[in-house]
């Protein structure tokens, strides 16, 4: 564990039962078309959610 309380890559990989190399290979992999589409959908959901929060906060501000 680092001085900031975070785990190192080596410690995390060991706890997961994988090598550091496997972790970095996974980290740097190319996303499949499906994964790319899922990320795009998730970003759109977050964008809509943020817009809804702004609208609701504005309504609350005017009501109170």
C-alpha angles and dihedrals in degrees: 000000000000125000089260090059096254125128120243122239089251093054093045093047091048091051090051091048095241134112124254088243091056090050093051091045089054092044093053097040123124113254118242119241089255093052090049091050092047090052091050091051091048091051090051091050090051091048092051092045091052090050091050091050090052091050093047092047090051091050091049090050092054095043095052 
